[in-house]
């Protein structure tokens, strides 16, 4: 079990740093754009291949998602050191630390399911309680709408917290060498302390994604690596050595 005292302490950064994470990620990708496009193309082909497999393909994609995320992070760190990237870097995390990252993927799947189950259970119990108090029947439209609203709220809040934790988690496993559960807890702590720059970075990524879709979606070949490397520049700003 990892010593809590050995966990990295996240720094709090200004809201504008969220924009800088995106800009610095773009600068890293711009150093070797053709290689990043190649990595992205192979990654997309793998995801398409998995999507063909009913049910199990989606599960496998979610399971190995953190491994690919960590590979992009490791590639970004390698590029920033001035080293040449190669196709094998797309699978760097599969070679170096597959176990912890696959476990991280399994934890994320379990937590997402737990959030959904909690939302459904709360919505159902709320509708049942209303019916028992004599304010209507379980089939009433109002009760159904209330249950759906509660599910949406729980899923939204839970999903936002999980997203905060996941933003930093693959990098914390790959670069800070944390175990999966401490990486999620530390990532969540960092996300809560830096929710403003995370919000700015998320908005910038959403707007840039829309722009990337305009030229027949070809812009995604650069947007995907920039978005992935933004997780690295965010980790470097919050957890990396201060420059």
C-alpha positions in Angstrom: 0.0 0.0 0.0 1.3 3.4 -1.0 2.4 5.7 1.8 0.0 8.7 1.9 2.9 10.9 3.0 4.7 10.1 -0.3 1.9 11.4 -2.5 2.6 14.5 -4.5 0.9 17.7 -3.3 -0.9 19.5 -6.1 -0.2 23.2 -6.6 -3.0 25.7 -7.2 -2.6 27.6 -10.4 -4.4 30.6 -11.9 -7.5 30.1 -14.1 -5.6 31.4 -17.2 -3.2 28.5 -17.0 -5.9 26.3 -18.5 -5.4 28.2 -21.7 -1.7 27.9 -21.4 -2.0 24.1 -21.0 -3.7 24.0 -24.5 -1.1 26.4 -26.0 1.9 24.5 -24.6 0.4 21.2 -25.8 0.0 22.6 -29.3 3.6 23.7 -29.2 4.8 20.2 -28.2 2.7 18.6 -31.0 4.0 21.2 -33.5 7.6 20.0 -33.0 6.8 16.6 -34.7 3.4 17.0 -36.3 3.6 14.2 -38.8 4.6 11.6 -36.1 1.7 12.8 -33.9 -0.7 12.4 -36.8 0.7 8.9 -37.4 0.2 7.9 -33.8 -3.3 9.3 -33.9 -4.3 7.5 -37.1 -3.2 4.1 -35.6 -5.0 4.9 -32.4 -8.2 5.7 -34.3 -7.9 2.5 -36.3 -7.5 0.5 -33.1 -10.6 2.2 -31.7 -12.6 1.5 -34.9 -11.5 -2.1 -34.8 -12.7 -2.5 -31.1 -16.0 -0.8 -31.9 -16.9 -3.5 -34.4 -16.9 -6.1 -31.6 -20.4 -6.0 -29.9 -20.3 -5.0 -26.2 -16.9 -6.4 -25.4 -15.3 -4.0 -27.8 -16.7 -1.0 -25.9 -15.6 -2.5 -22.6 -12.1 -3.2 -23.9 -11.8 0.3 -25.2 -12.8 1.8 -21.8 -10.4 -0.6 -20.1 -7.3 0.3 -22.2 -8.2 4.0 -22.5 -5.9 5.0 -19.6 -3.1 3.0 -21.1 -3.3 4.9 -24.4 -3.7 8.2 -22.4 -0.5 7.4 -20.5 1.3 6.6 -23.7 0.4 10.0 -25.2 1.7 11.6 -21.9 5.0 9.6 -22.1 5.3 10.6 -25.8 4.8 14.3 -24.9 7.5 14.1 -22.1 9.9 12.3 -24.6 9.3 15.0 -27.3 9.9 17.8 -24.8 13.3 16.2 -24.0 14.2 16.7 -27.6 13.9 13.0 -28.6 12.5 11.7 -31.8 9.1 10.1 -31.5 8.3 6.8 -33.3 5.2 4.6 -33.7 6.2 2.4 -30.9 5.6 5.3 -28.5 1.9 4.8 -28.9 2.4 1.5 -27.0 5.0 2.8 -24.5 2.6 2.5 -21.5 1.6 -1.1 -22.6 5.3 -2.0 -22.2 6.2 -0.1 -19.1 3.2 -0.2 -16.7 0.2 -2.1 -18.2 -1.0 -3.6 -14.9 -1.6 -0.3 -12.9 -3.2 1.4 -15.9 -5.5 -1.5 -16.8 -6.5 -1.5 -13.1 -7.1 2.2 -13.4 -9.4 1.6 -16.4 -11.3 -1.1 -14.4 -11.7 1.3 -11.5 -13.1 4.0 -13.8 -15.6 1.6 -15.3 -16.7 0.5 -11.8 -17.0 4.1 -10.5 -19.1 5.1 -13.6 -21.4 2.1 -13.0 -21.6 3.0 -9.3 -22.6 6.6 -10.1 -25.3 5.4 -12.5 -26.6 2.8 -10.0 -26.6 5.5 -7.2 -28.6 7.9 -9.4 -31.2 5.3 -10.4 -31.5 4.1 -6.8 -32.0 7.7 -5.5 -34.5 8.5 -8.2 -36.5 5.3 -7.6 -36.5 5.8 -3.8 -37.6 9.4 -4.2 -40.5 8.4 -6.4 -41.4 5.6 -4.0 -41.3 7.9 -1.0 -43.6 10.4 -2.7 -46.1 7.7 -3.5 -46.0 6.3 0.1 -46.7 9.8 1.5 -49.9 9.8 -0.6 -48.8 12.5 -3.0 -49.4 10.4 -6.0 -48.6 7.1 -7.6 -45.3 5.8 -8.8 -46.5 6.1 -12.3 -47.3 9.8 -12.1 -45.5 11.9 -14.7 -44.2 14.4 -12.1 -42.6 11.6 -10.1 -41.1 10.1 -13.2 -39.7 13.5 -14.2 -38.3 14.1 -10.6 -36.6 10.7 -10.7 -35.0 11.5 -14.0 -33.9 14.9 -12.8 -32.3 13.3 -9.7 -30.5 10.8 -11.9 -29.2 13.6 -14.1 -28.0 15.6 -11.1 -26.2 12.6 -9.5 -24.7 11.5 -12.8 -23.6 15.1 -13.6 -22.0 15.8 -10.3 -20.4 12.3 -10.1 -19.3 12.5 -13.7 -17.7 15.9 -13.2 -15.8 14.7 -10.1 -14.6 11.6 -11.9 -13.6 13.7 -14.9 -11.5 15.9 -12.6 -9.8 12.8 -11.1 -9.1 11.2 -14.5 -7.6 14.4 -16.1 -4.5 13.9 -14.0 -4.7 10.1 -13.1 -2.9 8.5 -16.2 0.0 11.0 -15.9 0.2 10.4 -12.1 0.5 6.7 -12.8 3.0 7.1 -15.7 5.1 10.0 -14.5 4.6 10.2 -10.7 4.5 6.4 -10.4 1.4 6.3 -8.2 -0.8 3.3 -7.8 -4.2 3.6 -9.4 -6.3 4.4 -6.4 -3.9 7.0 -4.9 -3.7 8.5 -8.5 -7.4 9.0 -8.6 -7.6 10.5 -5.1 -4.7 12.8 -5.8 -6.1 13.7 -9.2 -9.4 14.6 -7.6 -7.7 16.7 -5.0 -5.8 18.5 -7.8 -9.0 18.9 -9.8 -10.9 20.5 -6.9 -8.0 22.9 -6.2 -7.8 23.8 -9.9 -11.4 23.6 -11.1 -11.1 27.0 -12.8 -8.1 26.2 -15.0 -9.7 22.8 -15.7 -12.9 24.5 -16.8 -11.0 27.0 -19.0 -9.0 24.1 -20.6 -12.2 22.1 -21.1 -14.0 25.0 -22.8 -11.0 25.7 -25.1 -10.8 22.0 -26.0 -14.6 21.9 -26.8 -14.4 25.0 -29.0 -11.3 23.8 -30.8 -12.9 20.4 -31.3 -15.8 22.1 -33.2 -13.3 24.0 -35.3 -11.3 20.8 -36.0 -14.5 19.1 -37.3 -15.2 21.7 -39.9 -12.6 20.6 -42.6 -14.3 17.2 -43.0 -13.0 16.2 -39.5 -9.4 16.2 -40.7 -8.5 18.6 -38.0 -9.1 15.9 -35.4 -5.8 14.3 -36.5 -4.1 17.2 -34.7 -6.8 18.0 -32.2 -6.7 14.5 -30.6 -2.9 14.6 -29.8 -3.2 18.2 -28.6 -6.1 17.2 -26.3 -4.1 14.2 -25.0 -0.9 16.3 -24.5 -3.0 18.9 -22.6 -3.2 16.3 -19.8 0.6 16.3 -19.7 1.0 20.0 -19.6 -1.6 20.2 -16.9 0.2 17.6 -14.9 3.5 19.4 -15.4 2.0 22.7 -14.2 0.3 21.2 -11.1 2.7 18.4 -10.1 5.9 18.8 -12.1 9.1 20.4 -10.8 8.7 24.2 -10.6 10.7 26.0 -13.3 
